[in-house]
Amino acid sequence: MSVSEIMVVDDEVGIRELLLEILQDEGYRVRLAENASQARSMRGQGRPDLVLLDIWMPDTDGITLLKEWASSGQLTMPVVMMSGHGTIDTAVEATRIGAFDFLEKPIALQKLLATVGRALKKGETQTRPDLSLSSLGKSPVVADLKKRLAQIANLKTSVLLVGERGSGAELCARFLHAPNTPWLAPDPAQLLEDPGALLERARDGLLFLEDVGELGRLEQKGLMLVLSKLEKYNVRLVCATARSLPEGVGQGLFDAGLYHALSGLTLSIPSLREHREDIPDLANMLLSRLVEAGAVPAQEFSMAALNALRNHGWPGNMAELANAVKTLALTALGDEITLADVNRVLSQSDRVSEGQAPPQDLSLDLPLREARDLFERAYFEHHIKRESGNMSRVAEKVGLERTHLYRKLKQLGVKFSRRGLGDD
């Protein structure tokens, strides 16, 4: 049985030496870092099984270092925060970023050992955590979104998240989820079966519905019932939509009362195209996670490859980028992913945009919504090409009102001429 390695990061030499002595006596291998700079270097050399991380350090505080690891894909081990002047807000923030637990100094011996044991046990079963809100990037538009989410995080008000598919709605919802409370993301069909049971399971926690714009009439009635009982069960509802709900109301597809009930607090999530300066870092983070998980051999992107990824349109947003990075990592022939590799993989999606049918293995192995979006893009591109860009004829062929068609194409990221909307 291998010995677990624990990294202790604390600027106080007395604390480091005390933890070293205690943990070594328990049979652990211990590495010491006196500041964030040393911790970064050690993390770059390999993944420890656990990190005990002090919050207040002179060079970079522990919360900032935790965010760095989360955004770079290196938060693949449990991290327990330590502080002598901790607050509830700081503990909650650390947990939302991805910390496993929070210890206040002076740390009682039994509590230390119990927390270390639980953290290591969790690390054995979950060597890499889910993506967090930090994974969306560091650009001004993403920073603005994070500030707005932080501002409403402690409220119980229902939230409607509006953004393209794959742009990070679930990451935003998980940020709003209070630690150590239920998280429930049910199938929409469960709104029909027993809304009361959903609320009971989510009591005192958060209920997340991924795409309310897709709900049928009966499911919408079930959601209305859920809304009427949120306060009774102390549940926060967070809904996401990639489709225009006002448009659905206008077409008679979405209940007007339900829309008004959901839209009292609405936040927009930027598409990846709106913060493309984050794409190189996001691609490196996704690749790092694959390497850490042992899914692919150690690789890196060339600068030209990263620039090509940055300039791509990404109609599928983060979900599409993640699929592309995985494909690149699995199919590149060397230890560097080159511009030629990126062009090869991105040309597949370009062929779909030109109206060619997607290969079966591309569509059938994807989640339903992604496969549907790929098909719809190919479908509309086919008709636009067939009608030589005459959008009036396209609207007639596909059976959509022209304004609805325009919005649909914009949502899918399909290129077309606005001039064509007025052609006869």
N, C-alpha and C positions, 0 to 999 in steps of 0.2 A: 504494500500500500504506500503510495507516494505521500511525502510530507507537504502539507499546505504551506504556501509562501504568503506572508503578510507584509505589506509595505506600510510603514508608519511615517506619516508626514506631519512634523510639528517643529516649530522654531525654538521651543524650549528644550534645552539639552536634558534637563532633569526628567521631563515627561518621556522623552525618547528612550532614555536609559532604563527608566522604570518599566515601560511597556516592553522593551527588549527583554529584560530579565524575566518578567511574568510570562510572556508568550513563549520564550525559549524553554522555560521550565515546563510548559504545557506540551512541548514537542513540536512547536511550529518553527519554520525557518523565517527569519525576520530580516528585512532590509530597511535601513533608516534614511530618511531625507529630511534635511533641516529647512527646506523651503520649497516653493512651487517649482522653481527652476530645476532643482535636483530631481523632484518627483516626475517632471516631464521627461527628463533624460532617462530615468529608470523605466518609465512606462514605455518609452520608445524602444527599449532593449528587450522588452517581453511583458507578458501579461501576468501580474500577480493574482493569487486566488482571492485576495481581499485587500482593501486599502482602508486604513484608519487615518482620516484626513482632518487636520485642525482647520478651523474656519479663519481665525485671525492670524495672519502671517505678514511679515513686513514687505515682501516683494509682490506677491499676488495672493489675494485671499482665497480660501478654500472653495467658496461658492463659485468664483470665477473660474478656478481650475476645473471644477466639476462640470461647468458649462462647456469649457473647452473640450474636455474628454467626450462629452455627450455629442457635441457638434462635429467632432472629427471621427466619430465611430469608435473611439477607444474606451467608452464606458461599457466594457464587456465583462466587468467584474463587480461584485458588490462593493459599495463604498459606504462606510460608517463615518458620519461627520462628528467632530468633537469640538466643544467650545466651553470656555469658562464663563462666558457672558451670553449664553444662547437665549433666544426668544422664540416664542411659538411661531411667529411669522417666518423667522429664519429657518426653523425646522421644517415648516410646511413648504417653503420655497425649495429647500434642498431635496425634499422628498419628491416634489413635482419634477425637478430636473432629472431625478433618477437615483438619488441616494437611498440606500437600504434602510438606514436608521440614523438616530441622532443620540449622542451621549453627552451629558453635561459633566464638566469637571468640577470638583474632583470625582473621578470615576470609581465607583464601588467595584471591588474585585469580582464579586459574583456576577454583577450586571455586565461587566466587561466580557467575562468568559462566556456567559450565556448569549450575549449579542454576537460575539465572534462565532460561536458554534452555529447559531441560526443563520448567520450571513453566509458562512462557508457551505452549509447544507443547501441553501438556496442557490449558491453559485454552482454547485454540482449539477443541479437540474436545469439551470438557466444560465448558460455561459455567455449569452449575449441578450441584452434587453431589447424590448421593442424600441422603435424610433420614438424620440420625444420631440417636443415643440422646438427644441434647440436644433433639430435636424433640418428645419426649413431654411436655415441660413442666417446671415448677419447683416443683410442689406437694410437700408433705411425703411423700405416698405414692410419688410418682415419685422424689424424692430418696432415699428409703429403698431403692427398687429399684436405683438407680444405685450406691449404696454396696455393696449385696450383690453386684452384678455385678462391681464393681471388686475386691471381696474375693476373688473366685474367678477373676479374669481370667487370672492367670498359671498356673493349674492345667491339667492335661491331662484331668481327670476329665470324663466324659460328663455332660451337663446336660439335664434335662427342663424345658421352659418350658410352664407351664399358664396359659391365658388365652383369652378370647373371640377369635374371628376379628377381624382388623383392629386388635388392641390393641397391636401393636408387637413381635411375637416376632422377626421378622427383624432389627429394629433392635438388639434385645438380643443376638442371635447375632452380628451384625457387630461389636458392641462387644467380644465375647469373641474375635474373630478377630485374631490377631497380625498386625501390618503386614508386608507383603512376603512373605507365605506364601500357599499356595493357598487359595482359597475355592470350595467346590463345593456347589451346591444342586440335586441331580439330581431328575429325575422318578422317582417311586416305582417305575415299571416297570423302571428300570435295576437295582433290587435283585434282580430276577429274572434279568436277562440275564447280568451278570458282576460280582458284588460285588467281586471282586479288582481289576478294572479301575478301579472307583470309588476304591478305597483307593489305588491307584497314582497316580491323578490328584490325589488329595487329600493325598499324602504330605507330612508335616511341616506340614500346614495344618488346616483345619476343614471338616467335612462337616455340612451343615445339612439336616434333613428337616422340611418345613413342617408336616405334620399326620400324625403317626404313628397317630393314632386312626382314620384312613381306610384304613390298610393292610389288604390282604387276607391270607389265611393264608399264601400262598406268598411274598408280599412280606415278611411278618413273619419267615419262615424265612431269607430273604436278609439281613434286618437282623441276625438272630442271628449269622449268619456274619460279617458286618461287625464286630459287637461283639467277636467272638473274636479278631480280627486287628488291632484298633486300635493296640495297643502295638507290634506289629511294624512298622507303617507310620508310627508317631508321629503319628497323626491324632486330633484331638479331635472328638467327635460331640456335636452339639447338636440335640435334637429338640423340636418344639413340638406341642401338642395343644390343640384347643378342645373336645374331648369327654372325658368321664370314662373314663379307662382302667380303673380298678377296676370300673366298671359294665360295661365291655366284657368284662372277665375274667369277671364274674359271669354274663353272658349267653352265654359261650362264643365271643365274637367276637374276643377278644384273648388272646394267649398269656400265661399267668400268669408263666412264667419270663422272658419278654421284658419284661413290665411291671416285675418286680422288678429286672431288670438295668438298666433305663432310669431308674428312679425313685430311685436312690441319692442323687442331688443334684437336688432339684426346687425351682424358683422359680416363684412366682405373679406374673403380669403383671396389673396393675389394669385394669379396664375404664375407658373414658372417663367413665362415670357416676361412678366413684369419685374422679375428680380433675377435676370439671367446672369448678373455678376456673381451670384452665389453658386452657379452651376459647377465650376471647376472644384470648389471645395466640397460640394455635395457629391460629385462623382468620386472624388478621392475618399470621402467618408464611406460611401456605399461599397467601394472596392475594399477598403480596410476591414469593414465588417465581414465581408465574404472570406477574406484571408484569415481573419481572427477565428472564424467559425470552422476553418479547415475545409471550406467548400471549394476553394480554388488555390492554386499555388501562389506564392508571393509574386506580386506584379506591381507595376506602376504605369501611369499614363505619361506619354510624351507631352510636351507643351503644345505641340500642334494638335494632338488628339483632344486635349482639353479645350482648346480654342474652337475646334469643330463642334464639340458638344455644346459649348456656350452659345454658338450661333444657330443651333437647330431650333425649330419651332416648338417642339414638345407639346402637341395638343393633348397628350395624355398626362402631362405634368409629372409630378414626382413618381407616380406609379410607372409611367412609361420610361423615365430615366433609370429607375431601379432595374427594370427588365432589360434595358439596353446594356447597363453596366454588367449585369450578370451574364448576358450573352457574350459580351466582349471578353470578360474574364475567362469564360469557359472555352472560347474558340480562338483566342489569340495564340499564335504559335511560339512566341517568345516571352521573355519576362518583362517586356515593355509593350504596352498597348499603343499602337501607332496610329497615325492619321489614316493610313490605308485600312486598318481594322475598323475604325469608326465609320469611314465612308462605306465600307462593305455592309456593316450592320444597319446604318441609317438609310442606305439605299433601299432596303426592304420596305421600310415605312414610306419612302418616297414612291415606290411602285404602287403601294396601296393608294396613296393620294392621287396617282395618275389614273385611278379607276380600274386597276387590275385586281382580280380576286386575290385575297390574301391566301398564302399557303395554308393547308389544313392544320399543320402542326402549330402554326402561329395563332390561329383563331380558336381551335378546340382545346388548347391547353391553358387558355387564359381564363380569368374570372369572367362571369357572364357579362357584367357591365362593360368591361374593357373590350371583350369580343364584340359586343353589340356596337360600341363606338367605332371600332375598326371597320365593321361591316357598313355602318351608316356613312362613314367618311368615304369608303370606296363606292358606295351606292350613289351618293350625291355627286362625287367627282365624275363618275361614269355618265350621269345624265347631263352635267354641265358640259362635259366634253362632247357628248352626242348632239347637244343642241347649240354647239358653238358659242356657249356663254350667254345665250338668250335666256335670261332668268324668268321671263314671263312664260315661255314654253316649258322651262324646267318645272316651274310651280304647277303648271297644268298637268305635266306628265306624272309628277310625284303626288299630286293631290293635296297640295298645301297652299294656303293663302300666302301671298308673296312676302308680307311682313314677317309672318311666322317662319317662312323658309329662310329669310335673311338672318333672323335670330338663331335659327337652328344651325346654319352654316357657321356663323360666328362662334357659337358654343363649341362646335366640333373642330374649329380651327381650319376649316376648308377655305381655300383661297378662291375668290371670285371677283368679278368686276361689279362695283356698285352701279355703274352705268347701265349694266344689263338689267337691273330691276325695272327700268322704265321702258325696255324694248318691247316692241309689238311684233 
